[in-house]
Amino acid sequence: MTKREKASVCNEEVFSKLYDNYAKDLHNYLYYRYGSIQDPMDKVQEAFIKLWKHCKEVSLETAKGFLFKVAKNMSLNELKHNKIVMNYSAEKPKSYTNESPEFLLEEHQFYEKYQKALSKLSEEQRTAFLLNKVDGKKHKEIAEMLNITKKVVEYRIYSAFKIIKSHVKELR
């Protein structure tokens, strides 16, 4: 091993010494600057991980500066993120709608009638109908899924729609 390889940040012994020498100082710097909210030990670990990933580009002389700069930037980024989250959570979602109370009541009543009509269908009719109308599947796809003919699917959907129309007056 050459002298340069021994002094490289990529050398495990050198990296371990860097950790021993700078981890406590880096932790204290982050703690004093940003407090415990930023979890300084995590930032220290992440900074050393980043140093290890970029060990070939970072010289031994610039390793300390690299660690402090990376940890500082990570803390600042987290502070910015927390500020955005806090601002977003302070915004209250709108608690009103443009619909009239009568419309909302009618919508709710229609939904109840529709659900009741769906419950009157046989399982086969309901399955074919919902696959077609809710999931948007074509008759051929439903036939393949249920292992039946396309004509049977068409009949089930037609008969289901007929039953639903008889129970929900608004659909007539």
Summary of the structure (lengths in Angstrom):
residues: 172
radius of gyration: 32.8
end to end distance: 87.6
largest distance: 90.0
contacts: 424
relative contact order: 0.07
helix: 77%
strand: 0%
